[in-house]
Amino acid sequence: MFSLFQAKNNCYCAFCKTPRRIYRKKNISVMNVVASAMAAIVLMFAIWQEFDPRAIIAFVVCLAISETFVQIRWRLSVVCRTCGFDPILYTKDPEAAATKVRAQLDMRKEDPKYLLAKPLNLPAIPAAKAKALQAKEKGKLVSRSI
Ligand SMILES: [Zn+2]
């Protein structure tokens, strides 16, 4: 039971600094391989009632499913649920990540559920830089009033 809690890691969002949890596990472990082997053996006896080489295929399929599941779970846990910041997308395409955060913050602004919520601790932009940015692209800055 304790290992369930250890697999998760406490961290802070890189953008809004909200404390949150991320799955530390990115790929399957020995435990998943053992579980897949057990599932394949159970399936083998359920289908053929004897040792059958086709169980290897079932084993590989089980491995593939658990690997996909662990990776998707990790990928989803990386994205901040409060502000929508996605660090992996940010390293590849900062513009797309900014668009996603903006959409999430706009949604948050309209949702009455967040009216009384604690305001997000968004990074402040120095006045001089904000002016320069505003001159470059009008109205595209993320509002800090949320
Ligand atoms: Zn965040």
Residues whose N, C-alpha, C, O or C-beta is under 5 A from the ligand:
A	BS01	ZN	C13 F15 C16 K17 C80 T82 C83 G84 F85
